[in-house]
Amino acid sequence: MGAINAYLGAYHLILALRRPKAREHLPFALLCFAVAAYDLFSAGFYDCTSLAQGVFWEGLQLQCVAPISMMMLWFIARLIGTERRTGVRVFLAWFAILVPLTFLRREGWTVSVSTPAIKHIVWGTHTIITYHESDIGVVFGITLVSAFIAYGYAGLGLFRHYRRNRSSSDLALLVGNVAYFAGAANDSLIAAGLYSSVYLGEYAFLILTLSMAYVLLSRFVDLQSDVEALNVNLERAVLQRTAALQRSLEQQSAMQDQLVAASRRSGMADVATHVLHNLGNALNSVNVSVNVLEDAVRDSRLSGLSKVVRRICGPDDVRYFTDDARASRVPEYLTASTAQLETERTSVATELASLRDHVEHIKVIVETQQPHAHAPGVHARTSLAAVLDEALSASLVRHQDRGVELERAYDPIPDIEIDRHKLLEILAGLLDNAWDALDGTALAPPRRIRLRLHAPADHRIAIDVEDTGRGIPPENLTRIFHHGFTTRAERRGFGLHASACATSELGGTLTATSGGPGLGARFTLTLPLRLATPATAATSQPAAMSSIP
């Protein structure tokens, strides 16, 4: 029993050190150590064969009474929440005074050989147990009486606590204390010589120890259940919070895309407003010059001069000078007309120079604003597969020809940092060119557009837009990217040139290959692989080969 109590004391001492907020473990651990010492001294007391040995071990036993009573009262008071009451503090202080007094070895104070009280336990005609002990002195007598009063006080507080709470833990502890109280009373009566029997204190305390251990274990199990419930609630809360954060991130990402698009439109509007304002001022000046030139042409004497020329240079020119009285005024009219035409020519030349200056001003305005037309791209984390699908879906809206088969072949490519809007513009131009190449009824099936995403090199990625259309002659493979080059009269030749310029701004290349007329064409967009996050870049969708009818 001493070993059991020592083990329980060590176990709960470790719990007290690891869980200082559970304050009842420390007094229970000290109580177990005190009872383990009492059990050890009891073993020596039962094995003694002389009065001197018995008195020695009996004194050690009785010295344990005050610490046991103190720790018992402290433990129960902490357990039921009465530790700060005056009665508890008085008892604890009283036992603290008694503990050093129990170490006195004076005659009549504790125990002595001069007052033997040898007891015999007889079974029939045979003596089975002999206790070699002496009568107790004043100090041990006061200690035992104080212990009985303290046990009664603690038991009363425990009983009241049980009546309020009706807890099974309180009931178990109350039963254990009643059992120990009965055992202690038995030992005290035997020590007083009122009757002869077996000491039962250590056995009764085993019942109390088990009840206390049950109480602490129940509390531990309840705490563990509460912790598990809290963990479940915490996991649920974490999942809910994670889902909410994910939705918030998605909303923020969508809002960021909207802000980027709005910023682009705002920037374009600002540039356009500035350009239109300057152009409007310049065009006002041009309009003034044009009005002046119109007035000069309308008021010119050129029409009258033409009439005179027709009269004097006609078939009747000789008769006109001899018969017509107005002929004498021709030299005067010619002189005045020549002077006026000279003035008109000077005025027209001046206005034309002014008009040329205004046109040069307009040209300067356009050239000045051209750098602003290429706003810096906003690079963001982008899934190339998603951008390809978006461009393909947009092209289906513009081209409703369901006779064209669309194929996709995407290798797993990590998300990259790129100007997503500019990439969409490039892909839109290439897809529109592929649809145009398939336009017409003379082409034999299959009519197909194929998108492929792959990584031909470690630090490069490639996007192929391939069609089975009318093809490209070898001499046009490089010219198709020139500004204004087109093979269709209704086109202006800006699409592929704009795609090539945008590709250059992204740091990539755009090339075209074809087997010749009627053999289709493939445009390859090659871009640098700039990973979105070096360590944790998410991977795009796995390689897929699908067909959209």
Buried (B, 14 or more C-beta within 10 A) or exposed (E): BBEBBBEBBBBBBEBBEEEEEBEBBBBBBBBBBBBBBBBBBBEBBBEBEEBEBBBBBBBBBBBBBBBBBBBBBBBBBBBBEBBEEEBBEEBBEBBEEBBEBBEEEEEEBBBBBEBBBEBEBEEEEEEEBBBBBBBBBEBBBBBBEBBBEBBEBBBEBBBEBBEEEEBEBBBBBBEBBBBBBBBBBBBBEBBEEEEEEEBBBBBBBBBBBBBBBBBBEBBBEEEEEEEEEEEEEEEEEEEEEEEEEEEEEEEEEEEEBEEBEEEBEEBEEEBEEBBEEBBEBBBEBBEBBBEBBEEBEEEBBEEEBEEBEEBBEEEEEEEBEEEEEEBEEBEEBBEEBEEBBEEBEEBBEEBEEBBEBBBEBBEEBEEEBEEBEEBEBBBBBBBBBBBBBBBBEBBBEEBEEEEBBBBBBBBBBBBBBBBBBBBBBBBBBBBBBBBBBBBEEEBEEEBBBBBBBBBEEEEEBBBBBBBBBBBBEEEBBEEBBEEEBBEEEEBEBEBBBBBBBBBEEBEBBBBBEBEEEEEBBBBBBBBBBBBBEEEEBEEBBEBEEEEBE
